[in-house]
Amino acid sequence: MRNHLRAVLAAQRPPEIKGIGGGAGWQFEMKALAPDFQSFEVTALASDMPTVSIFDYIGDDGNGGGVTTKRIAAALRSIGDKPITVEMNSPGGNYFEGVAIYNLFRRHTQAVHVQILGIAASAASVIAMAGDTIAIAHNAEIMIHEAQGVFIGTKSEMAEAVTILQHVDDAMTATYAARSGRPAEEFAAMIAGKDVYFRGQEAIDAGLADTLMDAEARMPVYASTADFPMDKPSLDRFLAKHDMPRSARRDLYRAMGTPNAAEPATPRAGDEPRPDLSRLIQALTV
């Protein structure tokens, strides 16, 4: 009966997180990220299911980076009324930014499919719960723990801080409970004074994920130059088939340096450098 209840709840869009308020100083994880870890991008906009990659700190990192509510809102506007895949590998960050991003995904008009590739920790774990489906790699992790904050003030203000932290913990555990079908009290007991990690199948057993990812589905497959015709007429037909407007194709040809098909061959034909297809590869995925 309990497993059936989890299945029913997992199939439903999780509830909106309400009554939390805001606060720029609320951080879950304070660890610095390596430069090559930081990434937020939206790919394959022309496809039936665009991909949003969240490989960064949640919230403004103070240096122009981080995954913020504004960036997610802009991405969803550009995607429009389409299902999306959300790839995640994030150590967490600002709790209230995580709540707002969760609610943006929850309100998206089409299905949201979350894929946890590395870790969805702290605030990122809250975001992951917005998925209509949540897939996790067998060696990936979901990490949850109590809310953290830095407070300065009087003893009365410190007492109030405890109340606020408890309020945040209650909202957070209620979100995990709604997704998993387990009582919020179970999650509250789990995270009391410690970080809790759920790896792969453990996350599924806890009700925080639905399926293990197939090995071949862990990352999108990007087109290579070998997949594209090298003469301009064939390339033009290929791009038109992929719904690229004629004006955009002309701009791309100029950037690639593709010669006009009508130009006569020179005596040294074949010695010219091959066109630079890097922009084309960035624009399309298969």
MOSULRA-V956240 format. One record per residue. N is the residue number from 1. RES is the residue in one small letter. PHI is phi in whole degrees, -180 to 180 (none if undefined). BURIAL is b if it has 24 or more other C-alpha atoms within 12 Angstrom, else e. Layout:
n;res;phi;burial
N;RES;PHI;BURIAL
N;RES;PHI;BURIAL
//
This chain:
n;res;phi;burial
1;m;none;e
2;r;-67;e
3;n;-64;e
4;h;-64;e
5;l;-62;e
6;r;-60;b
7;a;-64;b
8;v;-66;e
9;l;-67;b
10;a;-65;b
11;a;-81;b
12;q;-101;e
13;r;-65;b
14;p;-65;b
15;p;-75;b
16;e;-71;b
17;i;-90;b
18;k;-119;e
19;g;69;e
20;i;-95;e
21;g;90;e
22;g;-158;e
23;g;176;e
24;a;-72;e
25;g;-92;e
26;w;-85;b
27;q;-117;b
28;f;-91;b
29;e;-124;b
30;m;-106;e
31;k;-70;e
32;a;-76;e
33;l;-102;e
34;a;-66;e
35;p;-54;e
36;d;-79;e
37;f;-86;e
38;q;-77;b
39;s;-162;b
40;f;-140;b
41;e;-153;b
42;v;-122;b
43;t;-124;b
44;a;57;b
45;l;-61;b
46;a;-79;b
47;s;-84;e
48;d;-74;e
49;m;-140;b
50;p;-63;b
51;t;-117;b
52;v;-107;b
53;s;-104;b
54;i;-110;b
55;f;-120;b
56;d;-164;b
57;y;-64;b
58;i;-89;b
59;g;104;b
60;d;-71;b
61;d;-85;b
62;g;87;e
63;n;-123;e
64;g;87;e
65;g;-108;e
66;g;95;b
67;v;-96;b
68;t;-108;b
69;t;-58;b
70;k;-63;e
71;r;-69;b
72;i;-66;b
73;a;-61;b
74;a;-64;e
75;a;-63;b
76;l;-68;b
77;r;-64;e
78;s;-70;e
79;i;-75;b
80;g;77;e
81;d;-86;e
82;k;-137;b
83;p;-64;b
84;i;-134;b
85;t;-106;b
86;v;-114;b
87;e;-85;b
88;m;-132;b
89;n;-155;b
90;s;-141;b
91;p;-84;b
92;g;99;b
93;g;157;b
94;n;-74;b
95;y;-62;b
96;f;-71;b
97;e;-65;b
98;g;-62;b
99;v;-62;b
100;a;-64;b
101;i;-66;b
102;y;-53;b
103;n;-68;b
104;l;-64;b
105;f;-66;b
106;r;-63;b
107;r;-87;e
108;h;-60;b
109;t;-71;e
110;q;-117;b
111;a;-64;b
112;v;-116;b
113;h;-109;b
114;v;-91;b
115;q;-125;b
116;i;-95;b
117;l;-91;b
118;g;-129;b
119;i;-144;b
120;a;-121;b
121;a;-109;b
122;s;55;b
123;a;-60;b
124;a;-67;b
125;s;-67;b
126;v;-66;b
127;i;-58;b
128;a;-59;b
129;m;-67;b
130;a;-76;b
131;g;-69;b
132;d;-67;b
133;t;-132;b
134;i;-128;b
135;a;-109;b
136;i;-136;b
137;a;-67;b
138;h;-63;b
139;n;-110;e
140;a;-89;b
141;e;-134;b
142;i;-111;b
143;m;-121;b
144;i;-126;b
145;h;-162;b
146;e;-68;b
147;a;-64;b
148;q;-125;b
149;g;-158;b
150;v;-111;e
151;f;-125;e
152;i;-133;e
153;g;163;e
154;t;-79;e
155;k;-64;e
156;s;-66;e
157;e;-69;e
158;m;-66;e
159;a;-64;e
160;e;-66;e
161;a;-61;e
162;v;-61;e
163;t;-62;e
164;i;-66;b
165;l;-62;b
166;q;-65;e
167;h;-61;e
168;v;-65;b
169;d;-60;b
170;d;-63;b
171;a;-65;b
172;m;-67;b
173;t;-67;b
174;a;-65;b
175;t;-67;b
176;y;-62;b
177;a;-65;b
178;a;-62;b
179;r;-77;b
180;s;-96;b
181;g;84;b
182;r;-97;b
183;p;-63;e
184;a;-60;e
185;e;-63;e
186;e;-64;e
187;f;-69;b
188;a;-61;b
189;a;-68;e
190;m;-61;e
191;i;-91;b
192;a;-61;e
193;g;76;e
194;k;-155;e
195;d;-87;e
196;v;-123;b
197;y;-109;b
198;f;-121;b
199;r;-97;b
200;g;46;b
201;q;-61;b
202;e;-62;b
203;a;-64;b
204;i;-67;b
205;d;-62;e
206;a;-81;b
207;g;84;b
208;l;-93;b
209;a;-149;b
210;d;-106;b
211;t;-143;b
212;l;-85;b
213;m;-74;b
214;d;-69;e
215;a;-57;e
216;e;-77;e
217;a;-105;e
218;r;-70;b
219;m;-134;b
220;p;-65;b
221;v;-97;e
222;y;-95;e
223;a;-65;e
224;s;-109;e
225;t;-62;e
226;a;-68;e
227;d;-82;e
228;f;-112;b
229;p;-67;e
230;m;-97;e
231;d;-90;e
232;k;-63;b
233;p;-60;e
234;s;-68;e
235;l;-64;b
236;d;-63;b
237;r;-64;e
238;f;-61;e
239;l;-69;b
240;a;-63;e
241;k;-64;e
242;h;-94;e
243;d;65;e
244;m;-89;e
245;p;-60;e
246;r;-61;e
247;s;-63;e
248;a;-68;e
249;r;-67;b
250;r;-63;e
251;d;-62;e
252;l;-67;b
253;y;-61;b
254;r;-63;e
255;a;-67;e
256;m;-81;e
257;g;75;e
258;t;-72;b
259;p;-69;b
260;n;-69;e
261;a;-64;e
262;a;-82;e
263;e;-71;e
264;p;-68;e
265;a;-70;e
266;t;-93;e
267;p;-58;e
268;r;-105;e
269;a;-57;e
270;g;102;e
271;d;-88;e
272;e;-69;e
273;p;-65;e
274;r;-69;e
275;p;-60;b
276;d;-83;e
277;l;-98;b
278;s;-61;e
279;r;-66;e
280;l;-67;b
281;i;-63;e
282;q;-68;e
283;a;-82;b
284;l;-125;b
285;t;-129;b
286;v;-126;e
//
